[in-house]
Amino acid sequence: MNSITEKCSMSVPLPLRNEEPTTVKAVEVALSTLSPQTNTGLVSAKSANTIPVSSDCTVYDYPVATKLFSFGTAAINGRYPAKGRVANTACEEIYYVISGSGTVHSGRGDAKLHQGDVYHFLKDELYSVDGDKLFVAMMNVPPWTPAQHKVSE
């Protein structure tokens, strides 16, 4: 066991919002997924992979050292995808709006996005996004992969 997990292995209740208390043992499990090279927890902006998804959408994928989720940011200025809709067939996704505005169009209706808003994409939810200098933080559970991100007409 490394020194981080040794310090976290005590069983102290941690109350979560409107949930049953858990223990620091859960933190030990999460920390055990970190690779030894990056167990500081920091992923610098320089290490983000730039993925130009379309002419209107660029994703910055941050290589977090866990198998539990993936994290990135996206800049959307226009429509994504250019035609049709997209769906994540293996993960759920959260957008947190850092700046700009936009609209998510899906079978659940149209959702206007503004700074500070959160949008939760369900697995297999078909959607498109119209962004006006929209910049979002994204988290996916389980981790996002290009193979499960499907565009449909």
BELBEL-V626958 format. One record per helix or strand of 2 or more residues. SS is the DSSP state (a for helix, b for strand). FROM is the first residue (numbers start at 1). LEN is the number of residues. If there is no record, write none. Layout:
{{SS:FROM:LEN} {SS:FROM:LEN}}
//
This chain:
{{a:3:6} {b:13:2} {b:22:2} {a:25:8} {a:36:3} {a:45:3} {b:49:6} {b:57:6} {b:70:11} {b:85:4} {b:92:15} {b:109:5} {b:118:4} {b:127:15} {a:146:3} {b:149:4}}
//
